[in-house]
Amino acid sequence: MPSPLQKEFDYYLAHQGELVQKYHRRVIVIKDEKVIGDYADEPEAVAATQKSGHQLGTFLVQRVEAGQSGYTQTFHSRVAFN
């Protein structure tokens, strides 16, 4: 089964070059194939995105780096679905 956030990760890969130019070494949040926030670190990105009404598991938090170094590890949050 593909990851529920695969389309967001595919968006990151497809636009990585331009995202690196704009957000290099920042942490971005991607939802519905668009950047909805940019932050200094992952905890801030998650907290601010949740505070703005987005549920965990519905958005991708990605550090913006050139090459593969920024996405060689994957972490998943636990989410309860009703």
Backbone as CSV, one residue per row, in Angstrom:
resi,resn,N_x,N_y,N_z,CA_x,CA_y,CA_z,C_x,C_y,C_z
1,MET,0.843,-1.179,0.000,0.000,0.000,0.000,0.893,1.248,0.000
2,PRO,0.638,2.191,-0.916,1.451,3.402,-0.956,1.181,4.287,0.266
3,SER,2.143,5.099,0.591,2.016,6.036,1.704,0.896,7.034,1.415
4,PRO,0.131,7.403,2.444,-0.921,8.403,2.217,-0.355,9.771,1.822
5,LEU,0.929,9.974,2.053,1.552,11.255,1.709,2.447,11.155,0.472
6,GLN,2.283,10.096,-0.297,3.136,9.888,-1.472,3.018,11.024,-2.476
7,LYS,1.795,11.538,-2.694,1.654,12.610,-3.686,2.384,13.877,-3.231
8,GLU,2.441,14.114,-1.911,3.174,15.276,-1.408,4.681,15.073,-1.601
9,PHE,5.163,13.857,-1.340,6.576,13.581,-1.531,6.939,13.652,-3.017
10,ASP,6.078,13.138,-3.875,6.308,13.234,-5.322,6.364,14.695,-5.756
11,TYR,5.522,15.530,-5.168,5.548,16.970,-5.454,6.914,17.538,-5.071
12,TYR,7.400,17.174,-3.873,8.706,17.658,-3.430,9.790,17.248,-4.429
13,LEU,9.802,15.983,-4.810,10.825,15.503,-5.747,10.747,16.232,-7.082
14,ALA,9.545,16.432,-7.591,9.361,17.082,-8.892,9.791,18.550,-8.869
15,HIS,9.710,19.186,-7.701,10.009,20.617,-7.579,11.228,20.895,-6.709
16,GLN,12.009,19.871,-6.429,13.119,20.008,-5.490,14.072,21.148,-5.875
17,GLY,14.420,21.256,-7.115,15.351,22.306,-7.546,14.872,23.701,-7.194
18,GLU,13.642,24.002,-7.533,13.116,25.343,-7.236,12.880,25.535,-5.733
19,LEU,12.510,24.452,-5.034,12.318,24.545,-3.586,13.642,24.800,-2.879
20,VAL,14.719,24.182,-3.348,16.042,24.421,-2.764,16.441,25.883,-2.954
21,GLN,16.169,26.437,-4.119,16.500,27.848,-4.355,15.753,28.773,-3.408
22,LYS,14.507,28.439,-3.091,13.677,29.315,-2.262,13.779,29.019,-0.769
23,TYR,13.913,27.734,-0.388,13.816,27.342,1.018,15.040,26.570,1.530
24,HIS,16.183,26.691,0.907,17.347,25.875,1.270,17.601,25.847,2.781
25,ARG,17.696,24.633,3.304,17.950,24.343,4.719,16.806,24.748,5.644
26,ARG,15.671,25.077,5.100,14.472,25.341,5.888,13.645,24.063,5.913
27,VAL,12.598,24.062,6.697,11.673,22.934,6.754,10.345,23.425,6.210
28,ILE,9.839,22.732,5.194,8.576,23.136,4.597,7.495,22.110,4.930
29,VAL,6.257,22.567,4.858,5.103,21.688,5.018,4.371,21.682,3.683
30,ILE,4.116,20.470,3.181,3.424,20.307,1.903,2.105,19.592,2.157
31,LYS,1.037,20.160,1.616,-0.281,19.542,1.691,-1.002,19.831,0.385
32,ASP,-1.682,18.830,-0.140,-2.407,18.979,-1.406,-1.500,19.515,-2.508
33,GLU,-0.256,18.998,-2.509,0.725,19.322,-3.536,1.049,20.807,-3.626
34,LYS,1.109,21.470,-2.466,1.581,22.854,-2.417,2.225,23.107,-1.061
35,VAL,3.134,24.056,-1.027,3.810,24.436,0.209,2.860,25.329,0.999
36,ILE,2.554,24.898,2.231,1.640,25.699,3.062,2.359,26.363,4.240
37,GLY,3.662,26.131,4.366,4.416,26.786,5.428,5.894,26.503,5.315
38,ASP,6.694,27.390,5.917,8.143,27.177,5.954,8.645,27.610,7.322
39,TYR,9.525,26.774,7.914,9.903,26.910,9.319,11.383,26.621,9.514
40,ALA,11.884,26.954,10.702,13.291,26.741,11.038,13.596,25.286,11.355
41,ASP,12.626,24.565,11.939,12.876,23.166,12.300,11.581,22.358,12.280
42,GLU,11.736,21.037,12.396,10.605,20.123,12.294,9.577,20.296,13.415
43,PRO,10.009,20.393,14.693,8.995,20.562,15.750,8.136,21.814,15.558
44,GLU,8.773,22.908,15.165,8.023,24.141,14.908,7.042,23.939,13.749
45,ALA,7.476,23.255,12.700,6.622,23.013,11.532,5.391,22.205,11.915
46,VAL,5.591,21.140,12.676,4.468,20.291,13.085,3.518,21.062,13.995
47,ALA,4.054,21.732,15.001,3.213,22.456,15.961,2.403,23.561,15.284
48,ALA,3.048,24.346,14.451,2.354,25.450,13.788,1.305,24.947,12.806
49,THR,1.608,23.865,12.107,0.656,23.335,11.134,-0.559,22.738,11.837
50,GLN,-0.325,22.032,12.940,-1.453,21.520,13.725,-2.280,22.669,14.291
51,LYS,-1.612,23.695,14.789,-2.313,24.838,15.387,-3.201,25.538,14.356
52,SER,-2.792,25.479,13.087,-3.596,26.129,12.043,-4.731,25.235,11.544
53,GLY,-4.916,24.062,12.204,-6.084,23.238,11.911,-5.861,21.992,11.083
54,HIS,-4.627,21.699,10.735,-4.341,20.512,9.937,-4.025,19.340,10.855
55,GLN,-4.623,18.185,10.583,-4.422,17.002,11.411,-3.122,16.296,11.040
56,LEU,-2.471,15.713,12.067,-1.303,14.885,11.807,-1.668,13.799,10.804
57,GLY,-0.732,13.484,9.937,-0.968,12.459,8.933,-1.553,12.986,7.641
58,THR,-1.874,14.294,7.611,-2.462,14.879,6.399,-1.502,15.826,5.688
59,PHE,-0.284,15.976,6.219,0.689,16.878,5.615,2.087,16.292,5.746
60,LEU,2.967,16.693,4.835,4.345,16.233,4.804,5.245,17.336,5.337
61,VAL,6.126,16.988,6.266,7.141,17.908,6.782,8.463,17.486,6.155
62,GLN,9.107,18.401,5.443,10.295,18.048,4.666,11.381,19.098,4.806
63,ARG,12.575,18.668,5.238,13.733,19.565,5.224,14.188,19.700,3.779
64,VAL,14.455,20.919,3.359,14.808,21.187,1.964,16.326,21.208,1.816
65,GLU,16.823,20.217,1.109,18.253,20.061,0.831,18.416,19.617,-0.619
66,ALA,19.544,19.936,-1.191,19.858,19.450,-2.533,20.205,17.967,-2.456
67,GLY,19.928,17.240,-3.508,20.261,15.820,-3.555,19.362,14.973,-2.677
68,GLN,19.818,13.760,-2.378,19.006,12.814,-1.622,19.184,12.914,-0.114
69,SER,20.137,13.684,0.355,20.430,13.712,1.790,19.244,14.179,2.637
70,GLY,18.362,14.973,2.070,17.228,15.492,2.823,16.050,14.555,2.933
71,TYR,16.106,13.409,2.249,14.942,12.522,2.304,15.309,11.042,2.335
72,THR,16.408,10.720,2.952,16.796,9.312,3.021,16.217,8.594,4.231
73,GLN,15.585,9.319,5.149,14.920,8.711,6.297,13.462,9.141,6.287
74,THR,12.574,8.222,6.631,11.146,8.510,6.677,10.633,8.251,8.078
75,PHE,9.863,9.180,8.597,9.253,9.034,9.910,7.752,9.219,9.758
76,HIS,6.994,8.426,10.467,5.544,8.518,10.399,4.995,8.853,11.774
77,SER,4.016,9.726,11.816,3.325,10.001,13.073,2.171,9.029,13.208
78,ARG,1.795,8.780,14.420,0.651,7.891,14.650,-0.614,8.732,14.601
79,VAL,-1.580,8.233,13.884,-2.847,8.937,13.727,-3.976,7.955,13.939
80,ALA,-4.970,8.372,14.680,-6.158,7.532,14.878,-7.231,7.967,13.887
81,PHE,-7.725,7.027,13.103,-8.790,7.317,12.156,-10.093,6.734,12.674
82,ASN,-11.154,7.466,12.527,-12.479,6.988,12.950,-13.199,6.365,11.797
